[in-house]
Amino acid sequence: MTLRLIATGGTFDKHYNELNGVLGFADSHLPAVIARARMTIPVELEVLPLLDSLDMQDEDRARVLASCQASPEKAIVIVHGTDTMRETAGVLGAAPLGKTVVLTGAMIPYEIANSDALFNLGFACAAAQTLPAGVYVAMNGQVFAWDNVTKNRAAGVFQPL
C-alpha cells in the first residue's frame, strides 16, 4: 500500500516571518514532517498551491477533487486549513471516489511549539489506512464523517453536528 498526502496549505503549513511577525506560506513542511515521523509506508506527496482555507474558492476545491480522482492510491490524506475543511470535505464526499480520504490540519502551525500538526497528521495517516472507503475529517484524536462535523470556533475543536 502507498499513501498519498496532498498539501493544500492551512495553518499546518504556515511559516512565521520573524521580520514582520506575519504567518504566511513558503514551502510545505510535509517533507520534514514525514521524515520526523519516521513513516515507513511509501508516501506520494502532492503539493497543491498552499492557501489559507478562508481564501479557497470553488476552483481550488475542484483541484483537490481532481487530485483525489486521479490518484492511483486508495488511501489519501489531505492537509487542509481548518476554517473551511468541512466545505472541501463536502465536495469530496459528494463524489463517488471509492477511496478512503481523510482531511486533517492544525490549530497551531507545525513549526510553532506545542503544535498539534504532527499528531494530527499521524492520526490521519493511520485512519486513512484502516477506515473503509469514504471521506472523513480527523482532528485531535477523533474521526468524523464528512457530513457530520463542524468546527467549534469558540472551543477550538471539531465536533459532530
ChimeraX attribute file (.defattr): number of C-alpha atoms within 10 A of each C-alpha:
attribute: neighborCount
match mode: 1-to-1
recipient: residues
	/A:1	10
	/A:2	14
	/A:3	20
	/A:4	24
	/A:5	24
	/A:6	21
	/A:7	25
	/A:8	26
	/A:9	28
	/A:10	29
	/A:11	24
	/A:12	31
	/A:13	30
	/A:14	25
	/A:15	19
	/A:16	16
	/A:17	11
	/A:18	8
	/A:19	6
	/A:20	7
	/A:21	8
	/A:22	11
	/A:23	14
	/A:24	16
	/A:25	19
	/A:26	12
	/A:27	13
	/A:28	19
	/A:29	18
	/A:30	21
	/A:31	10
	/A:32	10
	/A:33	17
	/A:34	17
	/A:35	10
	/A:36	10
	/A:37	12
	/A:38	9
	/A:39	12
	/A:40	8
	/A:41	10
	/A:42	10
	/A:43	15
	/A:44	14
	/A:45	15
	/A:46	15
	/A:47	16
	/A:48	15
	/A:49	14
	/A:50	21
	/A:51	20
	/A:52	21
	/A:53	21
	/A:54	12
	/A:55	11
	/A:56	19
	/A:57	10
	/A:58	11
	/A:59	9
	/A:60	17
	/A:61	19
	/A:62	14
	/A:63	14
	/A:64	21
	/A:65	19
	/A:66	12
	/A:67	16
	/A:68	24
	/A:69	17
	/A:70	10
	/A:71	17
	/A:72	13
	/A:73	17
	/A:74	19
	/A:75	27
	/A:76	28
	/A:77	29
	/A:78	26
	/A:79	28
	/A:80	27
	/A:81	29
	/A:82	28
	/A:83	19
	/A:84	17
	/A:85	24
	/A:86	23
	/A:87	18
	/A:88	22
	/A:89	25
	/A:90	16
	/A:91	16
	/A:92	23
	/A:93	19
	/A:94	12
	/A:95	13
	/A:96	10
	/A:97	18
	/A:98	13
	/A:99	20
	/A:100	21
	/A:101	31
	/A:102	32
	/A:103	30
	/A:104	27
	/A:105	32
	/A:106	23
	/A:107	19
	/A:108	17
	/A:109	22
	/A:110	21
	/A:111	16
	/A:112	13
	/A:113	8
	/A:114	10
	/A:115	15
	/A:116	18
	/A:117	25
	/A:118	21
	/A:119	16
	/A:120	23
	/A:121	28
	/A:122	19
	/A:123	19
	/A:124	29
	/A:125	25
	/A:126	15
	/A:127	22
	/A:128	26
	/A:129	19
	/A:130	11
	/A:131	16
	/A:132	13
	/A:133	17
	/A:134	20
	/A:135	27
	/A:136	28
	/A:137	27
	/A:138	26
	/A:139	26
	/A:140	18
	/A:141	10
	/A:142	14
	/A:143	21
	/A:144	19
	/A:145	17
	/A:146	26
	/A:147	17
	/A:148	12
	/A:149	19
	/A:150	20
	/A:151	18
	/A:152	13
	/A:153	10
	/A:154	6
	/A:155	8
	/A:156	10
	/A:157	13
	/A:158	19
	/A:159	15
	/A:160	14
	/A:161	10
